[in-house]
Each structure stands twice: as C-alpha cells, then as structure tokens.
Amino acid sequence: MNNPFLEAYNTPFGVPPFAQIKIEHYMPALKKAIEEARADIEAIVSQTEAPTFANTIEAMEESGELMEKVTSVLFNLNSAETSDELQAVARDASPMLSEFDNEIKTNEKLWSRIKSVYENKDSFGLTGEQEMLLDKTYKGFVRSGADLKGDKKERYKEVSIELSKLSLEFGENLLAETNGFVMYVDKEEDLKGLPKDVISRAAKTAKEKGEKGKWAFTLHAPSYMPVLEYADKRELREKLYKAYMSKALKGDERDNQAIIKKLAQLRAEKANLLGFNTYAEYVLEERMAEKPSKVEEFLNDLLERALPKAKEEVEELKAFMKELGVDHELQRWDWAYYSEKLRKKKYDVDDELTKPYFKLENVISGVFQTAEKLFDISFRRNEEIPVYHEEVEAYEVLDAAGNVTALFFADFFPREGKRGGAWMTSYRDQRVTKDGEKVIPLVSIVCNFTPSSEDAPSLLKFDEVSTLFHEFGHALHGMLADTKYASLSGTHVYWDFVELPSQIMENWCYEKECLDLFAKHYETAEPIPAEYVERLKNSSIYHEAYATVRQISFGLLDMNWHNITMDQAGTIEDVKAVEKAAFGPTDLFPEVPNTNMSVQFGHIFGGGYAAGYYSYKWAEVLDADAFSVFQKNGVFDKATATSFKNNVLSKGGTKHPMELYKQFRGQEPTPDALLKRAGLKD
C-alpha cells in the first residue's frame, strides 16, 4: 500500500496531498516517523565529536521531519475536518507522541550534550537567533523533567501521558455535546425578531435532519448567537442558553467535571515535580508576565477600573427594559437581546444595517488589500493547490518582487466535523535549511462564519469581520516569518505576545480608509456610508466595561484552576465551587443553576491557554499602545508598517518579546491607550 506520508509530496509547493491521505495511512506513518526521529537522536548522541551548537542543537532542530509531516495533518484535520475514525487515531497517537517526547527529554546522553553546549555557549560565537534556540532547547528540557532523577522522572513521564489523554478526551466530549443538541421550532410566529437569513438557514438545517417544515437551531455559533441576540420569544433564548451552558455537565459519559479536576491535579503535580509551587508559576516563567502575582495584579487593577462602569451598563439596560414595559428580572439569556436593542437605539446601528456591506468575498478581498498596503504582499488564488475540503480556498502569497513567500488556506463555514470558534494554524513553518534553501510556510485560518442561504450570499456580522481580521493577523505572523529555525518562526513566541499581531489587525476594521477598500453593498455596490462607520466606531466601546469584566472573570477562573498547590488541587470536590469563587467579584447576574463554564472552557482545558487566558487582555494593552503609533502617523503609513513588520511580525521568537516591542515602539507599553479606547479614561 502506497502511503503518501512516506513519499515526497508531488504537489505544488509540497502541500500535503489531502485527497490521497486515508485513515489507514496515519498510524503506520507515525510509527515510521517515531523510528526515524529516534534514529536521528541516536545519531546525535552516538557521535564521538565533542558537543557543539551545530552537531547537537541544530541537528536536533533538523530531526523528526517525517513526524512533523504526519502530526501537522493529523491534529489540524482533527480540529477542522474530523470523524470518529480520525478522533480514534488522534486518541491513539497522543500518548505515543507524549511517550516519545518524554523518551527524548529523559535521554541522559542527549541532555548531557545539550548541557555541555549551554555551559560553553560563549565559545561558539553564536548569533542572537542561535543563542535563543539554545536557550529555548535547554529550558525546554529542564521544564520537561530532564534534570529529574529516578522515581520523579518516571512519575513525570506518567503524568505527561495522562495529561495529553485527558485534554483530548475533554475536547471530544465538548464537540460531541455541541453536535448532539438540536432545538426544533414548529411555529413560524415563534421566530419573530430573527433575521431572514437565520430563519432560512434554520429551515435548511431542519430539512437536512429530516424535519422538513420545521426550523432547527444548534449550539454552533452562527445558529446560537442570533437566537440570543434577536429572538423575541424569551423561552427560545432561555432554552438555548441553558443547553449551551450545560454542555458536558450532565453526569453522563460526556461529563467533563472529573476530567478537569484530574487535569488540575496532574498539572499541579507536574509543576511540583519540576520545583514550582503551582502550575501557574511553571507556565508564567516563560511569559512576559513572569509570575502569578503580576497576572493577578494586572487583572484586579483592570477590574477595579472596569467594574463600576460595567455595573452602570447593567443598570442602564435594566432601566431600558423598564421603559419597554418588561417586568421580569434581567437574566443572562436576556443580556444580548436587550443590549442589541439598546445599542440600536443609542447608535442607530445593528448587524442587519451593516451586513449587506460585508459580503464574505469582499471582506476577504479587503483583508488582502489591507495587508498589501501595509506590508507589500499580494494574494493569488491557485486551484491546483490541494485542500482538505471543497470549501477551503488556497492562495499563493507574493512579495513585492512577485516571489511566492507563503501559502494561505481559508476555511470559513461550520461543519459537523469542525470544532467551534476560529483559529489560525500551520501545516509547515517557515525555516531555512542547512543548504540555505528557504522553506515557505503553509498557513491556514479556520472559522465558523454565517454561510450563504438560498436567499442571500454569506453576509458577515461586524464581529465576524473583526474575527476575520483577527485571525488574519495571526496568519500574517506566520506568513511574514523570516527566521532560520522553524521552532522560532512565526507564532512560536511567548503566549502573552502571540495575540498582538491578531488583535492589532482588528483596529483597521473601524477605519473608514480601510473599510472603503471593501465594504460595499452586495446588491448596489455602494460604499458603506461614512455615518455608518462613525456609528460603528462609537458603538465599538458600547458595553466595553461589561466585556472587559467578562474577560477578566475568565482570566481569574483560569488562575483559580492553575495557581493552586498540589495539596489544594487534590482537595477539589466541587467544580462549581471553584468557579463561584473566581466569578464572585465579577458577577453581574443572578446564578443560573446547572450551568458551568469550566467544563466547556476549551481554551484552558483543551487548548494551550492554561494559566494564560489573561493574555487576551495583556495583548490588548500591547495592541492599543502599538496602534496608537499608526493613529498618529497614518493607518496605512508605510514607515510604521515596515517597522512593525521588521521588528515584530518577521522576527517570531528570535528575541525576547519586550525587546522586539521596544524596537518597534521605542518604549515599554502602557495601558493608557487601551483605557482610552475602552472609554475608561479621558
């Protein structure tokens, strides 16, 4: 049987030949990849030459090429185009990979060579980037238990394998719960308030599920969010909200409560084995924030500034409800609905007013043009490039001289096999081979936008436009990478720095100069009126204090789970109690029984944000501060954009992020620009 992974890819730019890759190819290729990677490591440790940067650190960087080929496809597709069979492969693969990683990190001979290079680094005449790679490799080994001895080393290995299994199981439960719920509506009058395209799509979903003549609503964002925002029938909003917030909390085989308690315990134990009091201490050693106390101080300082204003926003909404003659208490499933009505009243703007100007194809063109004006790159669709689903579009990314410097994949709509949310990922990172050949990156963004309906093309809500710009910012970080080593390329940076390129891009959505490039009515081609842009800008800080408090609450919840000792983690009995303690200072609503955020908090239990969720607000400080330079010099000022590209986007993790930031900005960031933007400071 020919296995595509085991042959050179005979495709444009060496893209994975997705159509040829079958379920049965993964495991044999993965086993072969582990064999090859093991041989690469053996070649490093068995050589007789004294350890040098080239024969040890660079040799390690170049090892495991086949493993990267297999795992990048396996885990990316397990998120974007999965199936029961692929999930089973990922389940089997994760412990194998963890075990192999532990095997490398506990290889005494290899560790001895790395240590020798690190201790003698001054004698090798290293460049700054080489020093960074050495430092990252050395710390990576220490932080992965290389210096542990005997029983501690064995226990560390067991804990790592168990953590990877549990994290995968958490995500699978969440996806199954999201896919497993449908709310059918059989009376048309119950749909009052919902936009036409949402109703049309709900009818189509019901028809596909064998319930023709009804309307089906799911827990996927394009279905769930409009109901919360627009459905006049309160019972629908309540039912859908409670279904959404009770995912993985039903005491059945998909319940995540035991899993997250175990994850918290094992993470605390892992940190303890490595000499840290808490998992947060362990994580933050490699972050800009540095330590838990700094994160808590940061979050609490923001909370102190935002909470009084957030309470005012809630009281204003309650008063507005009274004006409308509403006599029930404001509940969580009422917030988005009445908030949207008040926003429309105050700013005379809503999604139905602006959506006709945000046809998906136009927004894509707009984000491309924005990148072209800022960074001198252009995009060319290439239908010869293999893709993993017919809806995915592939583009060549060209520099000013017309050279292809990256490939960009775009996957926009919800599917059964795709997890919720939006993310950027990579199938191959940019690097330079030892022969001096530049390997171009293969970068992808995956979203869950409102698809087209029978009546209209895909028209995006403004927050979806903002999401596209956000994820495209991550993509630019990958596409514009210009480093020697893949492990320092693109988004391989400190976690609380990684959101700067994405969050700064959102700012252009509010600039008339940028919107004029693409925001044109899908029927008349009329540009979006200046007054709409002004309203969007004014409404952008609407309920910003509430949104800030909400983000802070998630950051505090994350710290409650991860800034605890091993003993404290072992005594957690009630998941809801941990959550209540975190949310207490930020709560603006009555408690809703049988709902829980922790059991579905994929960022911290299924993704990489454990002890790092604060980084969204941290990066907002960076992005507001950085964008203030563009505001001063011009949003498309070439010199400012070139400096941002050369000092931030292209450098990846080759220097400490604060150093990179100061090279661009000339100083450390301050929260002033963020507070001003959020309306929390004059």
Secondary structure as GFF3:
##gff-version 3
##sequence-region A 1 682
A	DSSP	three_ten_helix	4	6	.	.	.	ID=ss1
A	DSSP	three_ten_helix	12	14	.	.	.	ID=ss2
A	DSSP	three_ten_helix	18	20	.	.	.	ID=ss3
A	DSSP	alpha_helix	23	46	.	.	.	ID=ss4
A	DSSP	pi_helix	53	58	.	.	.	ID=ss5
A	DSSP	alpha_helix	59	62	.	.	.	ID=ss6
A	DSSP	alpha_helix	65	80	.	.	.	ID=ss7
A	DSSP	alpha_helix	84	105	.	.	.	ID=ss8
A	DSSP	alpha_helix	108	119	.	.	.	ID=ss9
A	DSSP	three_ten_helix	121	123	.	.	.	ID=ss10
A	DSSP	alpha_helix	128	142	.	.	.	ID=ss11
A	DSSP	alpha_helix	150	179	.	.	.	ID=ss12
A	DSSP	beta_strand	182	185	.	.	.	ID=ss13
A	DSSP	three_ten_helix	188	191	.	.	.	ID=ss14
A	DSSP	alpha_helix	196	208	.	.	.	ID=ss15
A	DSSP	beta_strand	215	218	.	.	.	ID=ss16
A	DSSP	alpha_helix	221	230	.	.	.	ID=ss17
A	DSSP	alpha_helix	234	245	.	.	.	ID=ss18
A	DSSP	alpha_helix	257	273	.	.	.	ID=ss19
A	DSSP	alpha_helix	279	284	.	.	.	ID=ss20
A	DSSP	alpha_helix	292	323	.	.	.	ID=ss21
A	DSSP	alpha_helix	332	347	.	.	.	ID=ss22
A	DSSP	alpha_helix	351	354	.	.	.	ID=ss23
A	DSSP	three_ten_helix	355	357	.	.	.	ID=ss24
A	DSSP	alpha_helix	360	375	.	.	.	ID=ss25
A	DSSP	beta_strand	378	381	.	.	.	ID=ss26
A	DSSP	beta_strand	393	398	.	.	.	ID=ss27
A	DSSP	beta_strand	404	411	.	.	.	ID=ss28
A	DSSP	beta_strand	423	428	.	.	.	ID=ss29
A	DSSP	beta_strand	431	432	.	.	.	ID=ss30
A	DSSP	beta_strand	438	439	.	.	.	ID=ss31
A	DSSP	beta_strand	442	446	.	.	.	ID=ss32
A	DSSP	alpha_helix	462	479	.	.	.	ID=ss33
A	DSSP	three_ten_helix	486	488	.	.	.	ID=ss34
A	DSSP	alpha_helix	500	506	.	.	.	ID=ss35
A	DSSP	three_ten_helix	507	510	.	.	.	ID=ss36
A	DSSP	alpha_helix	512	515	.	.	.	ID=ss37
A	DSSP	alpha_helix	530	539	.	.	.	ID=ss38
A	DSSP	alpha_helix	544	562	.	.	.	ID=ss39
A	DSSP	alpha_helix	566	570	.	.	.	ID=ss40
A	DSSP	alpha_helix	575	583	.	.	.	ID=ss41
A	DSSP	three_ten_helix	584	586	.	.	.	ID=ss42
A	DSSP	three_ten_helix	598	600	.	.	.	ID=ss43
A	DSSP	alpha_helix	602	605	.	.	.	ID=ss44
A	DSSP	alpha_helix	615	633	.	.	.	ID=ss45
A	DSSP	alpha_helix	638	644	.	.	.	ID=ss46
A	DSSP	pi_helix	645	649	.	.	.	ID=ss47
A	DSSP	alpha_helix	657	665	.	.	.	ID=ss48
A	DSSP	alpha_helix	672	677	.	.	.	ID=ss49
###
